[in-house]
Amino acid sequence: MGIKRLRRAWAAAPPALALLFATGCTSTPSAGAEPTVAPSTSTSTSVTVARVCAKPAAGPAKAPAGAVTVDPAKAGDLAAKTKSSPPHTTFWLRPGKHRLDPDRYAQVVPKEGDRYLGAPGAVLDGGKKNQYAFGGTARDVTIRYLTVQGFVAPHDEGVVNHDSADGWVIEHATIQHNSGAGLMAGARQRVRASCLRGNGQYGMNAYKGRGRVSGLVVEGNEIAGNNTGDWERRRTGCGCTGGVKFWAVDGADVRGNWVHDNHGAGLWADTNNNDFRIEDNVLEANDGAALIYETSYNAVIRNNTIRRNNWVEGRKAADRGDTFPFATVYLSESGGEPRVRARTDRIDISRNVLEDNWSGITLWENADRFCNSPANTSSGDCTLLVRDTDRCARPAIATAPLYADCRWKTQRVDIHHNRFVLDTSVVKCAAKCGRMAVLANYGTYPDWSPYQGERVAEAITRKQHNRWHDNVYVGPWTFVAHDPSQELDSAQWQGPPYRQDIGSIFRAGDGG
């Protein structure tokens, strides 16, 4: 897709409180995609975990009235009957393993309004031969109670809704053990109560080749153990892994999901996303950050339980001596922007519990990354405020309004009424694992950049309305401001010139 990850390494860049109460977590993260135990619980939250994969909901045992019955004994029966039936047909897949014709492109191409219902035990299996299960541009297709597995989609492509058609509904489905992404997304897509696990790259890739994905709902799913292909190792810095990746999505509700044990980030919104509500999720034991919000706008992140994330990637960075504050919630060039229409004009991070993760929240800007800069890893993209990339050039970029509008800015971030718990004996770390940060690098590149020197570091730290307040900290937390060399204790963080975390409570020592 030509969109590459911003490397987070520093050398590469990158009154009374109504609070929640948490207990220290003593379990260790599982490396497997299919944990045998339910997630740990605490008294900190009323979030209900979406335990979908272990016991998926059963579909209808008999064909609904008027449905076309699909026979698993006939290879290609599903695709053939779809082709010969009119739009708005309901298909009922009998119990058993259904296969397509052996050609790698022998996918099902639904018509508008088609519905696919799996009987108990119905599986559509690609046999490691077919690339795609369902494709085409038909709108308003529904897939329920069906397991889809064994397809071999190429890198950055998906198995279900391969062509990102609009209005699809995926409910009570199990999409597992495929290459590429288990699922793509179109506008107005609903993904509910489904199991997205063990896929080679993503559980879902919310990407549309033309236009933006809007009105996306991801609710009550279990998203586990994805990126089995370990793509970040195969393509260093590709930014192409995670439980779910969102690209240029305008309006998304991500709520009530259990996102765990993914080999990389849990949720990752990358490049010109806007208007997200990420609420009531459990994000735990992901190898990388629980949540990355990158070069994007306007979001509400609240009432989430976030625990035991980033142990693998955070420890790896510490072991190699990297001083960058690798975080569990990572905002990179992302902030509130009133001129971009959304349900909020800021990024609000509130009433979350972050427990025994590798560090907390990092707000970051790469001074060298802006629209039309060779250092912009979102290749070819400009901000939502400047549609014409070529405008971001000298001499105009050095003056208003382009000086401000050619940058994705980490601004108007409000972090409040959260609980941050760190027990270093659980995380098994001696340093670099309990940090909050707001910082930027020293601008040097390209030679015509108007953002050289400490301009961006000064702006993100003191001028862009980024604010922590009314939080509770338990454990040995430290704070990084301006640049990685400025590591502060809580008194320095609260004092001048930073004046952060006014009204917050600090309890030193480990445990909760």
RODO-2510 file (C-alpha; in nm, 4 decimals, decimal comma):
residues 512
     n   res          X          Y          Z
     1     m     0,0000     0,0000     0,0000
     2     g     0,3006     0,2244     0,0041
     3     i     0,2339     0,3330     0,3608
     4     k     0,5179     0,2613     0,5964
     5     r     0,5430     0,2656     0,9708
     6     l     0,7077     0,5536     1,1497
     7     r     0,9847     0,3927     1,3472
     8     r     0,9563     0,4860     1,7101
     9     a     1,3248     0,4540     1,7891
    10     w     1,4841     0,7889     1,8738
    11     a     1,7648     0,7379     1,6258
    12     a     1,5139     0,6799     1,3457
    13     a     1,2738     0,9527     1,4378
    14     p     1,1311     0,8887     1,6159
    15     p    -1,0588     1,8023     4,3687
    16     a    -1,1480     1,4387     4,4933
    17     l    -1,1046     1,1917     4,2137
    18     a    -1,3754     0,9574     4,0983
    19     l    -1,1301     0,6904     3,9907
    20     l    -1,1207     0,3221     3,9175
    21     f    -0,9440     0,0791     4,1507
    22     a    -0,7206    -0,1984     4,0283
    23     t    -0,5255    -0,4894     4,1730
    24     g    -0,1778    -0,5845     4,0611
    25     c    -0,1750    -0,8454     3,7868
    26     t     0,0421    -1,1506     3,8509
    27     s    -0,0004    -1,3504     3,5318
    28     t     0,2402    -1,3531     3,2384
    29     p     0,1504    -1,2995     2,8747
    30     s     0,0853    -1,5993     2,6575
    31     a     0,2623    -1,6304     2,3261
    32     g    -0,0118    -1,8466     2,1766
    33     a    -0,3019    -1,7371     1,9606
    34     e    -0,5506    -1,9596     2,1418
    35     p    -0,5150    -1,9155     2,5191
    36     t    -0,6683    -2,1920     2,7233
    37     v    -0,7786    -1,9650     3,0059
    38     a    -0,9995    -1,6615     3,0184
    39     p    -0,8355    -1,3221     3,0606
    40     s    -0,7480    -1,2050     3,4073
    41     t    -1,0102    -0,9924     3,5758
    42     s    -0,9862    -0,7188     3,8343
    43     t    -1,2154    -0,5015     4,0393
    44     s    -1,1088    -0,2077     3,8281
    45     t    -1,3661    -0,2304     3,5564
    46     s    -1,7068    -0,3550     3,4569
    47     v    -1,5899    -0,4270     3,1017
    48     t    -1,7262    -0,7577     2,9740
    49     v    -1,4692    -0,9577     2,7847
    50     a    -1,5690    -1,0912     2,4426
    51     r    -1,4877    -1,4612     2,4875
    52     v    -1,5857    -1,5558     2,1355
    53     c    -1,3265    -1,7994     2,0014
    54     a    -1,3613    -2,0753     2,2615
    55     k    -1,7368    -2,1093     2,2143
    56     p    -1,8707    -1,9427     1,8996
    57     a    -2,2433    -1,8956     1,8643
    58     a    -2,4164    -2,1679     1,6639
    59     g    -2,6018    -2,0954     1,3439
    60     p    -2,9387    -2,2315     1,2359
    61     a    -2,9556    -2,6127     1,2347
    62     k    -3,2108    -2,6073     0,9523
    63     a    -3,2277    -2,4013     0,6373
    64     p    -3,4402    -2,0877     0,6801
    65     a    -3,7476    -2,0646     0,4614
    66     g    -3,6518    -1,9743     0,1067
    67     a    -3,2795    -2,0282     0,1572
    68     v    -3,0584    -2,1999    -0,0989
    69     t    -2,8859    -2,4995     0,0582
    70     v    -2,5141    -2,5441    -0,0090
    71     d    -2,3667    -2,8954    -0,0092
    72     p    -2,0134    -2,9433     0,1342
    73     a    -1,9721    -3,2613    -0,0710
    74     k    -1,9661    -3,0587    -0,3948
    75     a    -1,6529    -2,8518    -0,4401
    76     g    -1,7393    -2,5072    -0,5723
    77     d    -2,1093    -2,5404    -0,4854
    78     l    -2,1190    -2,2142    -0,2904
    79     a    -1,9635    -2,0037    -0,5668
    80     a    -2,1741    -2,1680    -0,8380
    81     k    -2,5041    -2,1209    -0,6559
    82     t    -2,4139    -1,7624    -0,5736
    83     k    -2,3498    -1,6954    -0,9415
    84     s    -2,6789    -1,8530    -1,0551
    85     s    -2,8996    -1,6911    -0,7891
    86     p    -3,0488    -1,3403    -0,7930
    87     p    -2,9450    -1,0633    -0,5528
    88     h    -3,0784    -1,0724    -0,1973
    89     t    -3,0586    -1,4528    -0,1792
    90     t    -3,0018    -1,6324     0,1511
    91     f    -2,7563    -1,9242     0,1400
    92     w    -2,7445    -2,1872     0,4147
    93     l    -2,4240    -2,3887     0,4350
    94     r    -2,4753    -2,7409     0,5652
    95     p    -2,2494    -2,8755     0,8416
    96     g    -1,9101    -2,9866     0,7128
    97     k    -1,6083    -2,8561     0,5275
    98     h    -1,6955    -2,6579     0,2163
    99     r    -1,4333    -2,6033    -0,0543
   100     l    -1,4075    -2,3844    -0,3600
   101     d    -1,2705    -2,4931    -0,6954
   102     p    -0,8921    -2,5449    -0,6704
   103     d    -0,7983    -2,2380    -0,8755
   104     r    -0,6393    -1,9760    -0,6497
   105     y    -0,8844    -1,7092    -0,7722
   106     a    -1,1967    -1,9244    -0,7323
   107     q    -1,3612    -1,6967    -0,4762
   108     v    -1,7291    -1,6401    -0,3997
   109     v    -1,8579    -1,3183    -0,5606
   110     p    -2,1815    -1,2194    -0,3835
   111     k    -2,4567    -1,0060    -0,5292
   112     e    -2,6094    -0,7103    -0,3473
   113     g    -2,7869    -0,8070    -0,0281
   114     d    -2,6829    -1,1735    -0,0303
   115     r    -2,6796    -1,3496     0,3069
   116     y    -2,4587    -1,6456     0,4025
   117     l    -2,5548    -1,8467     0,7099
   118     g    -2,3486    -2,1346     0,8417
   119     a    -2,5084    -2,4321     1,0105
   120     p    -2,3363    -2,5614     1,3256
   121     g    -1,9999    -2,6970     1,2078
   122     a    -2,0034    -2,5269     0,8681
   123     v    -1,6514    -2,4337     0,7552
   124     l    -1,5362    -2,2702     0,4327
   125     d    -1,1792    -2,3926     0,3868
   126     g    -0,9364    -2,2576     0,1279
   127     g    -0,7151    -2,5617     0,1553
   128     k    -0,4070    -2,3357     0,1344
   129     k    -0,4866    -2,3030    -0,2377
   130     n    -0,7514    -2,0312    -0,2737
   131     q    -0,6440    -1,6742    -0,2079
   132     y    -0,9833    -1,5212    -0,1286
   133     a    -1,3096    -1,6446     0,0198
   134     f    -1,5497    -1,3568    -0,0565
   135     g    -1,4791    -1,0681    -0,2945
   136     g    -1,6371    -0,8301    -0,5410
   137     t    -1,8065    -0,4927    -0,5038
   138     a    -2,1617    -0,5921    -0,4051
   139     r    -2,3036    -0,3935    -0,1172
   140     d    -2,4825    -0,4998     0,1989
   141     v    -2,3646    -0,8615     0,2113
   142     t    -2,4085    -1,0526     0,5384
   143     i    -2,1975    -1,3423     0,6670
   144     r    -2,3059    -1,5111     0,9905
   145     y    -2,2144    -1,8240     1,1885
   146     l    -1,9492    -1,9344     0,9398
   147     t    -1,5864    -2,0371     0,9922
   148     v    -1,3504    -1,9204     0,7168
   149     q    -0,9998    -2,0648     0,7261
   150     g    -0,7023    -2,1850     0,5254
   151     f    -0,6948    -1,9106     0,2601
   152     v    -0,3671    -1,7632     0,1356
   153     a    -0,4243    -1,3960     0,0609
   154     p    -0,1103    -1,2031    -0,0387
   155     h     0,0552    -0,9470     0,1858
   156     d    -0,1742    -0,6462     0,2571
   157     e    -0,4757    -0,8234     0,1041
   158     g    -0,7692    -0,9890     0,2779
   159     v    -0,9742    -1,3073     0,2634
   160     v    -1,3282    -1,1904     0,3494
   161     n    -1,4583    -0,8795     0,1682
   162     h    -1,1370    -0,8775    -0,0286
   163     d    -1,2401    -0,5718    -0,2338
   164     s    -1,3576    -0,3604     0,0633
   165     a    -1,7185    -0,3374    -0,0545
   166     d    -1,9561    -0,1225     0,1501
   167     g    -2,2209    -0,2160     0,4022
   168     w    -2,1077    -0,5695     0,4838
   169     v    -2,2134    -0,7301     0,8120
   170     i    -1,9905    -0,9971     0,9674
   171     e    -2,1440    -1,1512     1,2789
   172     h    -2,0749    -1,4639     1,4849
   173     a    -1,8062    -1,5628     1,2350
   174     t    -1,4702    -1,7272     1,2933
   175     i    -1,2012    -1,6078     1,0535
   176     q    -0,8810    -1,7896     1,1376
   177     h    -0,5496    -1,9308     1,0172
   178     n    -0,5395    -1,7438     0,6881
   179     s    -0,2501    -1,5615     0,5236
   180     g    -0,2714    -1,1849     0,4826
   181     a    -0,5660    -1,0215     0,6601
   182     g    -0,8605    -1,2284     0,7707
   183     l    -1,0967    -0,9474     0,6799
   184     m    -1,0972    -0,6208     0,4863
   185     a    -1,3393    -0,3346     0,5554
   186     g    -1,5623    -0,1045     0,3548
   187     a    -1,7814     0,1885     0,4535
   188     r    -2,0645     0,1179     0,6991
   189     q    -1,9210    -0,2234     0,7778
   190     r    -2,0286    -0,3988     1,0977
   191     v    -1,8047    -0,6637     1,2529
   192     r    -1,9676    -0,8059     1,5643
   193     a    -1,9210    -1,0995     1,8000
   194     s    -1,6652    -1,2657     1,5734
   195     c    -1,3356    -1,4443     1,6290
   196     l    -1,0442    -1,3069     1,4264
   197     r    -0,7445    -1,5153     1,5237
   198     g    -0,4180    -1,6591     1,4049
   199     n    -0,4122    -1,4796     1,0707
   200     g    -0,0814    -1,4222     0,8973
   201     q    -0,0827    -1,0430     0,8973
   202     y    -0,3933    -0,8768     1,0470
   203     g    -0,7188    -0,9904     1,1967
   204     m    -0,8727    -0,7059     0,9968
   205     n    -0,7220    -0,4533     0,7557
   206     a    -0,9557    -0,1525     0,7371
   207     y    -0,8297    -0,0171     0,4086
   208     k    -1,0022     0,0943     0,0913
   209     g    -0,7987     0,1483    -0,2245
   210     r    -1,0248     0,4301    -0,3414
   211     g    -1,1983     0,6645    -0,1003
   212     r    -1,2243     0,6464     0,2760
   213     v    -1,3830     0,3897     0,5027
   214     s    -1,6566     0,5608     0,7039
   215     g    -1,9046     0,4515     0,9677
   216     l    -1,7117     0,1401     1,0758
   217     v    -1,8268    -0,0592     1,3808
   218     v    -1,6037    -0,3223     1,5437
   219     e    -1,7912    -0,4553     1,8462
   220     g    -1,7695    -0,7492     2,0811
   221     n    -1,5038    -0,9434     1,8903
   222     e    -1,2101    -1,1516     2,0057
   223     i    -0,9007    -1,0518     1,8086
   224     a    -0,6107    -1,2759     1,9024
   225     g    -0,2740    -1,4085     1,7927
   226     n    -0,2579    -1,2351     1,4553
   227     n     0,0600    -1,1634     1,2577
   228     t     0,1744    -1,5224     1,2628
   229     g     0,3870    -1,4298     0,9596
   230     d     0,5952    -1,1921     1,1749
   231     w     0,5940    -0,9278     0,9036
   232     e     0,7848    -0,6625     1,0956
   233     r     1,0806    -0,8977     1,1062
   234     r     1,0470    -0,9841     0,7380
   235     r     1,0044    -0,6192     0,6310
   236     t     1,1696    -0,4013     0,8919
   237     g     0,9710    -0,0874     0,9658
   238     c     0,6819    -0,1794     0,7349
   239     g     0,4134    -0,0870     0,9878
   240     c     0,2070    -0,3706     0,8484
   241     t     0,1048    -0,5843     1,1457
   242     g    -0,1361    -0,6001     1,4347
   243     g    -0,4711    -0,7220     1,5539
   244     v    -0,6500    -0,4544     1,3489
   245     k    -0,4975    -0,1868     1,1241
   246     f    -0,7014     0,1191     1,0256
   247     w    -0,6095     0,3369     0,7272
   248     a    -0,7946     0,6619     0,6461
   249     v    -1,1063     0,5608     0,8391
   250     d    -1,3481     0,8484     0,9033
   251     g    -1,5730     0,7519     1,1920
   252     a    -1,5171     0,4268     1,3807
   253     d    -1,6650     0,2768     1,6962
   254     v    -1,4368     0,0119     1,8430
   255     r    -1,6001    -0,1166     2,1583
   256     g    -1,6260    -0,4209     2,3792
   257     n    -1,3513    -0,6210     2,2057
   258     w    -1,0936    -0,8526     2,3622
   259     v    -0,7704    -0,7799     2,1746
   260     h    -0,4922    -1,0021     2,3021
   261     d    -0,1741    -1,1939     2,2261
   262     n    -0,1219    -1,0336     1,8877
   263     h     0,2373    -1,0398     1,7621
   264     g     0,2729    -0,6647     1,7325
   265     a     0,0293    -0,3868     1,8186
   266     g    -0,3235    -0,4640     1,9280
   267     l    -0,5023    -0,1757     1,7514
   268     w    -0,3217     0,0539     1,5095
   269     a    -0,4756     0,3558     1,3356
   270     d    -0,2299     0,4849     1,0770
   271     t    -0,2575     0,7865     0,8425
   272     n    -0,5505     1,0295     0,8309
   273     n    -0,7936     0,8422     1,0493
   274     n    -1,0507     1,0610     1,2243
   275     d    -1,3372     1,0466     1,4716
   276     f    -1,2637     0,7245     1,6601
   277     r    -1,4329     0,6054     1,9764
   278     i    -1,2331     0,3285     2,1399
   279     e    -1,4303     0,2241     2,4465
   280     d    -1,4863    -0,0645     2,6870
   281     n    -1,2216    -0,2904     2,5335
   282     v    -0,9783    -0,5252     2,7042
   283     l    -0,6358    -0,4907     2,5412
   284     e    -0,3837    -0,7288     2,6895
   285     a    -0,0674    -0,9281     2,6339
   286     n     0,0036    -0,7899     2,2879
   287     d     0,3731    -0,8038     2,1963
   288     g     0,3734    -0,4346     2,1015
   289     a     0,1646    -0,1356     2,2009
   290     a    -0,1974    -0,1918     2,2929
   291     l    -0,2943     0,1097     2,0815
   292     i    -0,1107     0,3236     1,8265
   293     y    -0,2829     0,6351     1,6901
   294     e    -0,0570     0,7737     1,4177
   295     t    -0,0861     1,0801     1,1906
   296     s    -0,4562     1,0916     1,2717
   297     y    -0,7195     1,3134     1,4303
   298     n    -0,9907     1,3456     1,6970
   299     a    -1,0573     1,0416     1,9151
   300     v    -1,2145     0,9358     2,2438
   301     i    -1,0279     0,6549     2,4242
   302     r    -1,2054     0,5674     2,7469
   303     n    -1,3118     0,2921     2,9854
   304     n    -1,0598     0,0439     2,8490
   305     t    -0,8665    -0,2127     3,0513
   306     i    -0,5104    -0,2218     2,9181
   307     r    -0,2699    -0,4677     3,0776
   308     r     0,0539    -0,6584     3,0189
   309     n     0,1177    -0,5089     2,6759
   310     n     0,4448    -0,4250     2,4998
   311     w     0,6574    -0,6616     2,7067
   312     v     0,8251    -0,8087     2,3981
   313     e     0,8942    -0,4941     2,1955
   314     g     0,9593    -0,2722     2,4971
   315     r     1,2107    -0,5108     2,6502
   316     k     1,3788    -0,5627     2,3151
   317     a     1,4312    -0,1876     2,2779
   318     a     1,5639    -0,1552     2,6332
   319     d     1,8044    -0,4436     2,5825
   320     r     1,9574    -0,2731     2,2805
   321     g     2,0024     0,0503     2,4762
   322     d     1,7309     0,2526     2,3033
   323     t     1,6304     0,5497     2,5209
   324     f     1,3040     0,6240     2,3409
   325     p     0,9986     0,5818     2,5730
   326     f     0,8259     0,2953     2,3962
   327     a     0,4689     0,3107     2,5185
   328     t     0,1562     0,1051     2,5569
   329     v    -0,0624     0,3871     2,4228
   330     y     0,1380     0,5688     2,1574
   331     l     0,0207     0,8889     1,9885
   332     s     0,2452     0,9796     1,6990
   333     e     0,1706     1,3067     1,5180
   334     s    -0,1941     1,2761     1,6205
   335     g    -0,4198     1,5240     1,7947
   336     g    -0,7431     1,7132     1,8134
   337     e    -0,8283     1,9388     1,5211
   338     p    -1,1511     2,1456     1,5332
   339     r    -1,1390     2,2063     1,1588
   340     v    -1,1791     1,8344     1,0868
   341     r    -1,5404     1,7422     1,1548
   342     a    -1,5868     1,4773     1,4221
   343     r    -1,7769     1,3981     1,7438
   344     t    -1,4919     1,5558     1,9405
   345     d    -1,2312     1,8208     1,8649
   346     r    -0,9548     1,6682     2,0761
   347     i    -0,8068     1,3360     2,1775
   348     d    -0,9621     1,2482     2,5112
   349     i    -0,7994     0,9626     2,7060
   350     s    -0,9969     0,9033     3,0232
   351     r    -1,1150     0,6466     3,2788
   352     n    -0,8848     0,3745     3,1527
   353     v    -0,6891     0,1310     3,3691
   354     l    -0,3337     0,0655     3,2499
   355     e    -0,1877    -0,2162     3,4552
   356     d     0,1593    -0,3710     3,4386
   357     n     0,2394    -0,2651     3,0851
   358     w     0,5788    -0,1681     2,9503
   359     s     0,5399     0,2079     3,0148
   360     g     0,2289     0,4190     2,9770
   361     i     0,1391     0,6921     2,7275
   362     t     0,3809     0,8624     2,4902
   363     l     0,2932     1,1739     2,2889
   364     w     0,5432     1,2137     2,0064
   365     e     0,6217     1,4214     1,7009
   366     n     0,8971     1,3571     1,4513
   367     a     1,0175     1,7064     1,3580
   368     d     1,1302     1,5829     1,0159
   369     r     0,7977     1,4177     0,9266
   370     f     0,5509     1,6443     0,7482
   371     c     0,3637     1,6641     0,4222
   372     n     0,6012     1,6612     0,1220
   373     s     0,9040     1,5753     0,3341
   374     p     1,1221     1,2828     0,2199
   375     a     1,1068     1,1718     0,5848
   376     n     0,7285     1,1251     0,5683
   377     t     0,6819     0,7505     0,5948
   378     s     0,3132     0,7829     0,4965
   379     s     0,4303     0,8030     0,1382
   380     g     0,2308     1,0346    -0,0872
   381     d    -0,0142     1,1434     0,1819
   382     c    -0,0740     1,4948     0,3047
   383     t    -0,2674     1,6164     0,6069
   384     l    -0,6448     1,6517     0,6011
   385     l    -0,5932     2,0290     0,6024
   386     v    -0,3802     2,0449     0,2879
   387     r    -0,5021     1,8293     0,0016
   388     d    -0,2323     1,9309    -0,2468
   389     t     0,0999     1,7903    -0,1306
   390     d     0,2976     2,0203    -0,3603
   391     r     0,1806     2,3260    -0,1655
   392     c     0,3976     2,2157     0,1267
   393     a     0,7187     2,3495    -0,0196
   394     r     0,9374     2,6504     0,0267
   395     p     0,8918     2,9383     0,0537
   396     a     0,5184     2,9082     0,1378
   397     i     0,5600     2,6332     0,4011
   398     a     0,7595     2,8697     0,6223
   399     t     0,4597     3,1013     0,6752
   400     a     0,0976     3,0732     0,7875
   401     p    -0,1191     2,8846     0,7267
   402     l     0,0985     2,6122     0,5740
   403     y     0,3594     2,6219     0,8496
   404     a     0,0947     2,4757     1,0818
   405     d    -0,1216     2,2867     0,8356
   406     c     0,1485     2,0841     0,6591
   407     r     0,2265     1,9007     0,9847
   408     w     0,0346     1,6247     1,1546
   409     k     0,0477     1,7611     1,5094
   410     t     0,0157     1,6004     1,8492
   411     q    -0,2055     1,8639     2,0060
   412     r    -0,5176     1,9049     2,2223
   413     v    -0,4601     1,5712     2,3976
   414     d    -0,6391     1,5483     2,7348
   415     i    -0,5285     1,2599     2,9611
   416     h    -0,7337     1,2475     3,2808
   417     h    -0,9026     1,0264     3,5401
   418     n    -0,6985     0,7214     3,4445
   419     r    -0,5277     0,4736     3,6761
   420     f    -0,1702     0,3710     3,5991
   421     v    -0,0391     0,0688     3,7918
   422     l     0,3125    -0,0725     3,7623
   423     d     0,4631    -0,3614     3,9553
   424     t     0,8154    -0,4081     3,8242
   425     s     0,8322    -0,7587     3,9724
   426     v     0,5469    -0,8570     3,7412
   427     v     0,6834    -0,6847     3,4331
   428     k     1,0318    -0,8038     3,5317
   429     c     1,2127    -0,4844     3,4500
   430     a     1,4632    -0,2670     3,6323
   431     a     1,4431     0,0451     3,4158
   432     k     1,2732     0,2066     3,1155
   433     c     0,9397     0,0356     3,1764
   434     g     0,7457     0,2950     3,3771
   435     r     0,7513     0,6157     3,1746
   436     m     0,5051     0,8771     3,0528
   437     a     0,6322     1,1075     2,7825
   438     v     0,5692     1,4118     2,5669
   439     l     0,8596     1,4816     2,3312
   440     a     1,0014     1,5338     1,9840
   441     n     1,3356     1,4984     1,8121
   442     y     1,5696     1,7737     1,6980
   443     g     1,4705     1,8776     1,3462
   444     t     1,7453     1,8409     1,0854
   445     y     1,5961     1,7228     0,7559
   446     p     1,5407     1,8125     0,4757
   447     d     1,7581     2,1208     0,4410
   448     w     1,4580     2,3371     0,3423
   449     s     1,2490     2,2302     0,6433
   450     p     1,1123     2,5196     0,8522
   451     y     1,0940     2,2859     1,1553
   452     q     1,4633     2,2502     1,2287
   453     g     1,6114     2,2681     1,5763
   454     e     1,3950     2,2510     1,8886
   455     r     1,0844     2,4175     1,7439
   456     v     0,8701     2,1055     1,7378
   457     a     0,9921     1,9817     2,0777
   458     e     0,9019     2,3193     2,2313
   459     a     0,5621     2,3192     2,0617
   460     i     0,4522     1,9680     2,1613
   461     t     0,5741     2,0119     2,5182
   462     r     0,4461     2,3611     2,6001
   463     k     0,2320     2,5132     2,3261
   464     q    -0,0050     2,2529     2,1818
   465     h    -0,2410     2,2034     2,4781
   466     n    -0,1307     1,8506     2,5710
   467     r    -0,2369     1,7933     2,9298
   468     w    -0,2291     1,5251     3,1987
   469     h    -0,4433     1,5844     3,5102
   470     d    -0,6449     1,4086     3,7811
   471     n    -0,4872     1,0659     3,7341
   472     v    -0,3726     0,8058     3,9882
   473     y    -0,0249     0,6511     3,9686
   474     v     0,0772     0,3404     4,1603
   475     g     0,4384     0,2310     4,1307
   476     p     0,7740     0,3812     4,0309
   477     w     0,6669     0,6097     3,7457
   478     t     0,8955     0,8623     3,5780
   479     f     0,8248     1,1252     3,3134
   480     v     0,9990     1,2355     2,9945
   481     a     0,9478     1,5867     2,8570
   482     h     1,0800     1,7694     2,5521
   483     d     1,3410     1,5052     2,4548
   484     p     1,4680     1,1684     2,5851
   485     s     1,7381     1,3305     2,7984
   486     q     1,4799     1,5042     3,0188
   487     e     1,3643     1,2326     3,2585
   488     l     1,1731     1,3734     3,5568
   489     d     1,0274     1,2604     3,8856
   490     s     0,6675     1,3443     3,9734
   491     a     0,7575     1,6688     4,1516
   492     q     0,9538     1,7954     3,8530
   493     w     0,6726     1,6849     3,6180
   494     q     0,4166     1,8782     3,8232
   495     g     0,6392     2,1815     3,8704
   496     p     0,7421     2,4573     3,6303
   497     p     0,7801     2,4725     3,3391
   498     y     0,5751     2,1598     3,2602
   499     r     0,2981     2,1762     3,5230
   500     q     0,1537     1,8397     3,4284
   501     d    -0,0700     1,6079     3,6314
   502     i    -0,2230     1,8787     3,8459
   503     g    -0,4700     1,7106     4,0813
   504     s    -0,3163     1,3676     4,0344
   505     i    -0,2242     1,1204     4,3098
   506     f     0,1122     0,9407     4,3262
   507     r     0,1721     0,6284     4,5332
   508     a     0,5338     0,5213     4,5207
   509     g     0,6390     0,1593     4,5294
   510     d     0,5316    -0,1463     4,3337
   511     g     0,1949    -0,3112     4,3196
   512     g    -0,1633    -0,1935     4,3263
***
